[in-house]
Amino acid sequence: MAKDTEGAARRFQGLDTWGTGEVLEALWSSQSRAAAACLPALPMLERAVDAAIARLPSGQGRLVYAGAGSSGMLAALDALELGPTFGWPTSRLSILLAGGLDLVRGIDGGAEDDEGAGRTRVRDARLGPSDVVLGVSASGGSAFTVGIVDEARRLGALTVAVANRAESPLVRAAEHAVVVDTGAEVIAGSTRLGAGTSQKVVLNLFSTATMVGLGLVYDNLMCHVRPENAKLRQRCTTIISRISNVGEDVAADALARHGDIPHAVLGLAGLSTEQADAALSHAGGNLRVALSSIVPNRRNG
């Protein structure tokens, strides 16, 4: 391959002279191609997800997201949604961004080149064999991200690379690589476009499939979503109602008494708070497993 995302596609030459409709059509087409390019990467992604699921159920391992520039921001976005959506503990989540995260100052472009800083961040975080490290870089050449992935792998962590260039240092550094060939961008080198779209898709798939595999979803319901506002409290009430087969008034009362969906569902099944705590702890937070341990004949479909 050429340098992929950094190349300048001839078909977009003269873009600055095109009409707005033509520009939008070109951008839309590139976004569509970027999403479609994720499909061939699913087998690579499957192996990475299965490895992460095998590494994390002990209750100790951390999910670590690493990146620089726009890739790092996309990684951070995915990471920050895990707690509210799936109840993933903040103590088991780390975000390692080149230059740190400052939404006022913006992205520190120069920090991307500091491989040593990446290695230092890994050692400071005391990463090890129970952890899963996800490094994201469109070109696969971000020295900071490569340093993190290489050092984390040396220390025994499971490492996953998400990149848009197969022959790249990040891909070589990681144990598992998910490579999406999105090709040249409409605006040459602007990897927040097609490459960024593919990264968002891959990150969504990786984290969601991992959370499902860890038992943090019941059926297709967000059974660990946090009731942090009125909309989410209503969503939690509806989920409790569906799982426990009770009316929404009963579900709302159970949520108010128990504080979250798993404890409310187990409370409605007859468990005390202490018993629910024990059942969830024994099940690793998996509500289906916790329920089946106390109601053996409950429908498991």
N, C-alpha and C positions, 0 to 999 in steps of 0.2 A: 504494500500500500504506500501511497504518498503520505504526506504528513496529515492526511485526513482533515480534521477540523480546521487546520491552519491554512489549507489550500484556498485558492481563489478560483471559483467556478466561472468559466467564460460566459455561461448562459445568463449570468446576472450582471455582466458588465453594462455600464450605462444606467444602472438602477436609479441613480440620482436624477435622471431625466425622465423617468417613467411617471405615469399618472398614479394617483393614490390607489385606485382600484387594482392596477397591475401590480403595484408593490404588495398590497394586501394579499392578492392571489398567490404571489410568489412565496410570501411568508407562510400563508396557510398550507401551501403544498409542502413546504419544508417541514412544518410541524407534523403533518400527516405522515410523511415519510419517516420522520424520527420515531413516532409512536409505532409504526409498522415494523421498523428495524429492531424493535425489542423482541419480537416473536422468535427469531432464531436463537436469541440468547436465553430462552427459558430453560433449556437443559443445564446450562451453566449455573443459572440462578437456582434451579432445583437442588443441585449439589451443594451450593453455598447455604441455602436455607436449611436443608437436612443436617448439615454439619453444625450450624448454629443451634438448632433445636436440640441436638445431642449434647452440646456443650453447656447450655444454660439452665436446665431444669433443676439444678441443685439448690437454687435460691441464692447463690453466692456470686455467680459470674455477672460481669457488666457488659452492656452493649456500648461500644465506643465508636462514635462517628468522627471522622477526620477529613479535613479538606482545606482548601484555600480559595479565595475569590468567590465567584458565583457558585462554583461546585460546593464549596464549604458552606455557603449560606443555604443551599438546597438540602445538604446533609443535616444542618442544624434544624431546619424546619421539620424534617421528618422525625428527628430525635425528639423535638419538643412536643410533638403531638402524641407520643407514645403514652405518657402519663394520663392525660385527660381522656384519651380514647380507650386504652386498654388497661389502665391502672398500673402501668409499669413503674416501679419505684424509682424515685430520683436518685436514691443511693446506688442504683444499679445502672446508671446512665452517665456517660461522659461525652462531652463535645470538645474536640480539640481543633480549634480553628487557627490558622496562621494569623498572627496579630491580634487574636482575641475577637470578641463579639462586641462591637460598639455601633449601635444603629445610628447614632448622631454623627460620628466621625466617618463611618463607612468602612469599606474594605481597605485593608493595608496591603497594597499590591506587592511591595518589596518583601514582605514577610514570607511570601511563597517560596523564595529562593533559599531559605535557611534550613537546610537539612538537619544541622546540628540541633536547632531549636525543636524540631520534631522529635528527635531521639531523646532530648532532655524531657520533653513533655511526657513521653512514655515512661521514662524512669521515675519521674516525679509522681506519676499516677499509680506507680507500682503495679503495672499490668502484668498478668501472668497467665498460666494455663487455663484458668476458669473463664477468661474473658474472650469476647468476640470483637474484633476491630474491623470497621468498615471504612476503607479509604476511597475517596471520590475525587477523580481528576479527569477532565475531558481528554487532554492530551496524554495523560498518564505520565507526565513529566514534572509535576509539581514536586520540587525537592523536599519541601516540608512534609508533604503527604507521604512521599516515598520513604523518608526517614522514619516516620511513625510506623508505617506498615512493616518495614524491614526490621526495626528494633523490636516491635511487638512480636513478630514471628520468632525472632531470636530468643525472646523470653518465654516462648511457648504458647502465646495466645493464638487463637484461630484468626486468620487474616483473610479478608475479602476485599478485592479491588473492583471498583466500578469505573470503567474507562471507555473511551470511544476510539482507542487506538490499540491494536493488538500487540504490536511490537514496541512496547514502552517499558520504562523502568518500573512503574507501579505494578503492571501486570506480572512482570518477572519477580517482583518482591513478594507478592501475595501467594498464599496457599491456594486460594480459589479466586478466579477472575471472571467477572461478568463484563464482556466486551460487546458494545453496541456500535455497529458501523453506520454512523449517521452521515459520513462524508463531509464535503465542504459546506460551509454555511452560506446563506444568502448574502450576508455581510461578512466578508472573509475574516475568519478568526474570532468572530463574536460567538463564543460557545455558550452564551446564555440563551441562544436561540434553539436550534435543533438538538444539539448535544445536551443542553440543559433540560429540554423536554424529555429526552430519553432517560436522563438521570432521575428526574422526578418520577417517571413511570417505574424504573427499576427499584428505586428506594421505596416507593409505595408497595410494590409487590414483595420486596424482601421483608420489610418490617411487618406487613400485614400477614403474610404467610407464616412468618416466624411466630407471631403472636397467636395465630390460630393453632399452630403446631404445639405451642406451649400450653394450650388449654385455656387461653384468656378470652375465648369467644364461645358462646353457647349457641348451638345451631348457627344461625348467621346473625346473632344478636351481640351487641357490645355489652356483655354482662359485667364488665368492670368499668364502664364509663362513670365518671365522677359527677355527682349531682351538684354542680357548682353554680348554676343559675336556673332561672325559672324554666327555660327551654329544656335544659338537661334533666331537671327534676321530673318534668313531664315525660321525657324519653325514658328515664329510669322506671317510672311508674308503669308505663306501657310494657316495658320489657319484663318487669316482675309479674304483671298481669298475664302475659303470654306464657311465661315459663311455669308459673304456679297455677295457672288456670283459675284465677280469681278475678273479681271485678276490680275496676280501677280505684274505687274508693278504698277497698281492702288493701290493694297494692300500695296506694299512697300512704296509708296509715303504717304499713309495714316498713316502708322506706323511711318515714319520719322516726319510727322507733328504733330501727336497726342501723340507719345511716348509709347503707350502700346496697347494691343489688344482691350480691352473694349472701350477705347476712340476712337480708330480708327474705329471700327465697328459702334459705335454710330455716329461718324462724317460722315461716309459714308451714314448713314441713315438720315443725314440732321441736326444733332444737333451741336450747338456750344460747345466749351469746358465747359462753365458754365452750359449749359443744360445737357451735358453728366455727369458732376459731380453730378448734382442734381438727375438725373435719377438713377445713380448707388448708390448714397447715400440712396435714397428712397427704392431701391431694395436690400439693404444690400450687394451690390457687385455682385448680381446675374445678369449676362448679359442677360439671357433669359427673366427674369422678366422685366428688363429695356427696352429691345427691344419690348416686347409685350405691354408695356405701351404706346409706341409711334407709333407702327405699329400693331394695333389690329388684322389685317387680316394676319399677317406673319405666315408662317408655324411653328407650335410648335412641330412637330414630330421629 
